[in-house]
Amino acid sequence: MTSASRLRARLPFLSWPRPTVQLLRSEALAGLAVGLMVIPQGVAYAVLAGMPPVTGIYASILPALVAVLFSASTRLSVGPTALSCLLISAGLTGLAQPGSAEWVQLAIWLALLSGLLQLLLGFMRFGWLLNLVNAPVLTAFTQAAALLIIGSQLPDLLGLPDWRQLASAGLQAWHLPSLAFGLGTLGLLIAARRWRPTFPSVLLIVLAAAGLSHVLGFEAAGGAVVGALPAGLPALGLPALPNLNVLGQLLLPTLVITLVSFLETASSAKVDNEGRGTRWNQDQDLIGQGLGKIAAGFSGTFPTSSSFSRSALNLYAGAQTGWATVFSAVVVLLALWVLIPVLRHVPQAVLAAIVVAAVLGLL
């Protein structure tokens, strides 16, 4: 292998086709479809991870760009995923209060540690370890995780803050407007996905729900909403290093997130490479995913991964190269300024419906 070939292998973006008007037009359409989907998903998944909602949008910009530049599988959509966010929440439970500054700090270190581990595994060519996990085990794990995610979202979806209230207060514990928003959104999302997958139905439904919530005074009536979100870009940097005892407790969650994240990548990358008729370079994808997580840490957000649903949408929408992800990141970046004032009115039940609708496809 020549030095130029080695360089292209380590820097896959050097092999991207030269952009033409026709190519950029198709890539822009695919990027628009994915970008409009990842905005509401990112907010919903951030809440699932116990993080401030806006960090889900941050996780869809710089981490996605860095990952696609250095990954061999360039048509994958990297950003927040339901499974990774559930693992973040589970891994940090007991170490800090969800949503607190300490929780955010630990989630950032999870991103950095899991990213460094994936980067190390990629450079040491340990991608073959994935072959030790057979398909039935992966399927069972994914389906079990999907059920756990759905279970964690049911209280918000049904307008029931605490399951224990149901036994003591009966139907009085239910917040009926939240129930209506949750079940109504879930039904619309399922119907829209079957009707036209590339249509930005998720974002339109969220915007409609935000408008309806504002007009009806949903928050004033006791409904839980996203609330105020900070506008603008995140400040790049690193948080303070946790003490050694806390850092040691992050090791197991780091290992689990590293493995599960790469299993998520594998499920999408195999489809991508089979469609191209190419051999999957799992080591380079480990490097790309690792760098994406490190970028997430520097962006003040949580570990990212490859989303199967958004990657499938990217392929379905006609993405051919990594340029589609570049356009997707631009769409999210623009939305960060335009949509932030609107998203504060979105009911939490709507976010729960987005998560449930996304993971139903894993069952």
N, C-alpha and C positions, 0 to 999 in steps of 0.2 A: 504493500500500500504506500503510495507516494505521500509526501508531506501535505500536499494540497488536499488529498483524499482524507487524510487524518483530520485536517482542520475542518473540512466540511462535515465529517462525522461528529465532531465535538460541537460544532456550531451549525446545526441543521438549517438555520434561517438563511445561510449562504446558498443553500440549494433551492430556495423558493424560486418559482418561475418569475421572470421579469414581468412586472405589472403592465397589463394592457387595459384599454378602456373596457373591453368586453369582460375580461377577467374581474376587474375591480367592480363592475356593475353587479355581477352575480355574487361576488364575495360580500358586497355591501348589503345586498338583500338578505343573505344568510346571517350576516352579523347583526342586522336590524332585528330579525326574528328572535335570535338568541338574546340580544341585549334587552329587548322589551320583556323577555321572559325572566331573565336573571334579576331584574330590579326588584319585583315583588318577592321572588323566591329568596333573594339575598336577605331582605328584611325579615322574612319569616324564619329562615334558618338561623339567623343571628339570635333571634329571640329563643329559639330552641336550644341554642348553645349557652344561653344565659348572658349573652353579650348585648351591648347597646345596639339597637336596630341598624343604625347607620354603618356599623362595622361590616355588615353583610354586603353593603354597596362597595365599601373600600376593598373588600376581598375579591371583588369582581373586576378590578381595574389593573393595578400594577402586578399582582400575583398572576393574573391571567396572561398578561403580556409577557412576563418573564418566562413563564412555563412554556408558552407556545414557541418562543424564540429558541429554546434549548431542548425541546422534546422532539423525538423522531416522529411521533404521531401528532401531526399538526392540526388535525380537525377535531380534536377533543375540546370540550368546553370546561375549563378549569375555574373553580370558584367555590362558593359554599355548597355543601351537600348535606342532605338530611342525616345520613348515617354518621358522617364525621362529626357533625354538630351534636348528635346524641352522645357520641363517645366523649366529646369535650365536656359536656355537661356532667356525664357520669364520672369522668376522671377527676374533675375538680370539686365534686360534691364533698363537703366536709372540710375542704381546705380554705374556702372563702365563701362569702355571700354572693349569689348570682347577681350580676350587674354592677357589683362594687368595683372600686379601683383596683383592689387586690385581685379579684377574679379576672379582670381584664389583663392585668399584668401576667398572671399565671397562664392565661390562654395564649398570650403573645409568646411566652417562653415555650409553650407546647409547640407552637408553629416553628420556632427557631430550632428546637431540639429535634423534632421529627424531620424537619427539612435537612438538617445537618446529617442525620442518620441515613436518610434516603440518598443524599449526595454521596456519602461514604460508600454505601452499598453499590451505587451505580459505578463509581470509579473503580471499585474492587471487583466489578463484574459478578455480582451476586444475584442478578436478575433471575438466574436459573432456579433459585429457591422457590419461586412462585409455582414451579412445576410440582412441588411437593403437596400443594393444596389441590385436591381433585375437585371436579365439578359438583358432585353431590354435596360435599362439605360446604363449598362456597354457596350453593343454592340454599341449603338449610340455614346457614348463618345469615344470609341476606333476608330470607323470609322471616326469621325470628326477629331480626333487627327491625324490619318493617312493622311487625306487630307491636314491638315495644314503642316505636315512634308514634304509631297511631294511638296507642294507649296513653302516651304522655300528652297528646294533644286533645283528647276527648273532653277534659274539663273545660278548656277554653272554647272548643267547638260547640259544646252544648250549653254554654253559659252557666257553668257550675264551677265556681272557684275552688271548691274543696269537696271531694267525694264524700267525706264524713258528714257534710251538711245534709246530704240526701236522706240519711237514716234518721236524723233528728228533726229535720224541718220538712221533709217530703218535697212536694212540688214548689213550696215557697222558696226553696234554695235555688231554683232555676231562674236565671235572668232571661226572660222570654225574648227580648229584642236581640240579645246575643245569640240565642238559639236560632232565631230566624235568619240572622246574618250568616251564621256558620253553616247551617244546612242548606240555605239558599245558594251561598257561594259554592259549596261543594257540588251541588247538583249542576250548577252552571258550568263549573270547570270540567266535570266529567263529560257533559254534553258537548262542550266546545272542543275538547280534545278529540272526540270522535268525529265531529263535524268537519273541522279544518285545523289540523295540527300546527300549520305554520302561521296561522292568524294570531296576532298578539292579544288573545282573549284574556290571559291572566292579568295583564296590565290594565286592560279596559275594564274588567270586572272590579279590580281593586280601586281604580279611579272612580267608578260609579258608586262603589260602596262608600268611599271617602266622602263623596258629595252628598249621598243620602244620609250618612251619619251626621254630617255637619248640619244639614237642613233640619233633620228630625231632632237635633239636640241629644244624640245618643249618649255622649259623655256625661251631660248634665243629668241624664236619667239613670246614671249609675253604671253605664257600660264602660268596659276597659278598652282604651284605644292606644295606638302606638305612642302618641305624645310628641312633644317638640323634638326635632332632630337638628343637630348642628349642620350648617351649610358649609360648602367649600371642601377643599382637599385635606386629607389627614396630614399631620406633621410627621415627617419621616424621622425615625430615631429608635432607640432601644430603651426599654424600661430598666429600672434598677434590678440587679441580680437578686433573686430570692436567697434566703439563707440556705445552708447546705441541707438541713433537715427537710425543708419544703422541696428543694430541688431533687432530693432523693425520691420523694413521693411522686414526682412527675415522671420518673423513669418508666414505670409500668404503663401509664397512659400513653407515653411517647411511643413505646414499642407497639402497643395495640393500634394506635392511630396510624403509625407508619405502615403496618401490615395491611390494615383494612383499606387505607387510602390507596395503596398500590393494587389491591384486589379490585377496587372500584375502577382504577385506571385500566387494569387488564381486561375487564369485561367490555369496555368501550374500545380499547386499542385493538383487540382481536377483530372486532367487527370492522373497524376502520381499515386495518391492513388486509383483511380478507377481501374487502371491496376493491382495494387497489391491486391485489395480487402480489403483495410484497411480504417479506418476512419481518416479523415484529422485532424491533430492537429494544428489548425491555431494559437493558442497562442505560441507554440514553434517555429513555422515558423516566427512569428513576432519577437521573440527574436533573432533567427538566422539572419534574414534580418537586424535587427537593429544593431547587432554586426558587420555585414558585412559593413554597412554604416560607422560605427565608425572606422573600420579598413581602409576604403577608406579615411576618413579624415586624419588619421595618416599617410597614404601613399601619401598625397599631391594631392589627386584626388577628383572627384565629387561623388554625390550619385549614388549608384549602385542599381540594381533591378534584378528580374528574367526575363530572355529573353525567350519568348514563342518559337521563332524559334530555338534557340540553345538548349533549353530544349527538344523540339520535336526531334531534330537531335540526342541528347544524348540518348533518349529512342529508337529511330529508329536504332541507331548504336549498341544497345545491352547493354547499361549501366544497371547495377544491383544495385550498391551501390555508396556511395560517393567517392570510390576510383577512379572512372572515372574523377571526378573533380580534384582530386589530380594530376592525370596524365595530365589533361588539363592545369593546372597551371604550371606544369613543362615544357610543350611544349611552353607556352607563355614566360616563364622565359628564356628558351634557345634562343627563337626568338628575345628577347630583345637585345641580343648581336650580333646575326648573321644577322638579317634582317634590323636593323636600318640604315646602310649605303645605302641600296637599296630603302627603303621606301621614302627617300627624293625626289626621282624623280617621285613619283606617282602624276599624274595630279589631281587637285581638282575635276574635272569632274568625275573621276573614283570613288572618295569617295562619291560624290553625287549619283552616280548610285547604289552604294552599299546600301546606306540608302533607296533610292526609292524602290529597289528590295526587301529589307527586309520588308518594311511596306505595300507593295502591297498585301501581304498575309493577312493583317488585314482587307482588304476591302471585 
